[in-house]
Amino acid sequence: MLKLTEEDKLKLVPDQWDRIIKVDLSSGPCYAKFSGNTGVFRELFGKKIFDIVGIASADYAFYKEKNCIVSTDLAKKYENFKQATEYADIYNLGELHNVAKKFNNYDELCIQINIMHFMDILFGNSDRHSDNYGFSVDKNNNARLVVLDNELMLEDFYHASRPVAFPSKSHLAFVSYSHECEFNFFINNLSDNQRELIHYYLQKFTPKNVYMIMNSIEKENNCKFKEKRKLFYKYVKNYISIYKLYISSQQTKKELK
């Protein structure tokens, strides 16, 4: 976790024109985002979730007095990091896999990509465009997926300002659990391995476990986030929707065999 010194905190001054500033701190180049309480909690929550599933991300620090969240510059933290958009404009799964095939560990990278997309769907992240993830590449041309900007996690699928975007086989599909056909389109195009992955994470991130994760964020940051309960209920609603549709899809698949 990123640590802020007292000198660092003095440098965290919001810009009147931009809520995100780049600043040199004791740990190196960082970005400071002056968000509302909800945005800060979502960002910390996203970091925690991706840590749990083993997907790399920035280190974060929360400066409570200014409601500011500070993140490390990924280009400095990770070897040869580039955002996905620097490789291609990704609008479908084929384009995404064409980028992944540039690296020697393609199969491993595909698993990481599947996990990222399902976490975004499960936790309602409606902002995972190709600027918000990228790849860190080592000297052997092996890549590691790195995610950034999770401020729109825990969106309510029934009232979201925009749905979750997921690259399908031929285009950018928009997944909304308020329309079963859209989710079924997504889930019916999954391989057996991807289905097993979904089942595993549905068991891992039950509402009870997620509430415990939220409580741990408050404890670690010594701060009560007033929107926590509201965001939790959004997650419960989404979780129930996806779980029911997943079970229905599994039953349909058995009937077709």
Stockholm file with secondary structure:
# STOCKHOLM 1.0

chainA/1-257         MLKLTEEDKLKLVPDQWDRIIKVDLSSGPCYAKFSGNTGVFRELFGKKIFDIVGIASADYAFYKEKNCIVSTDLAKKYENFKQATEYADIYNLGELHNVAKKFNNYDELCIQINIMHFMDILFGNSDRHSDNYGFSVDKNNNARLVVLDNELMLEDFYHASRPVAFPSKSHLAFVSYSHECEFNFFINNLSDNQRELIHYYLQKFTPKNVYMIMNSIEKENNCKFKEKRKLFYKYVKNYISIYKLYISSQQTKKELK
#=GR chainA/1-257 SS CCCCCHHHHHTCCCCSSCSEEEEEETTEEEEEEECCHHHHHHHHHHHHHHHHTTCEECCEEEEGGGTEEEEECHHHHSTTEEEGGGTCCCCSHHHHHHHHTTSTTHHHHHHHHHHHHHHHHHTTCCCCCTTSEEEEECTTSCEEEEECCCTTCSCCTTTCSSCEEEECSSSEEEECTTSHHHHHHHHHTCCHHHHHHHHHHHHHTCHHHHHHHHHHHHHHHTCCCTTHHHHHHHHHHHHHHHHHHHHHHHHHHHHHC
#=GC SS_cons         CCCCCHHHHHTCCCCSSCSEEEEEETTEEEEEEECCHHHHHHHHHHHHHHHHTTCEECCEEEEGGGTEEEEECHHHHSTTEEEGGGTCCCCSHHHHHHHHTTSTTHHHHHHHHHHHHHHHHHTTCCCCCTTSEEEEECTTSCEEEEECCCTTCSCCTTTCSSCEEEECSSSEEEECTTSHHHHHHHHHTCCHHHHHHHHHHHHHTCHHHHHHHHHHHHHHHTCCCTTHHHHHHHHHHHHHHHHHHHHHHHHHHHHHC
//
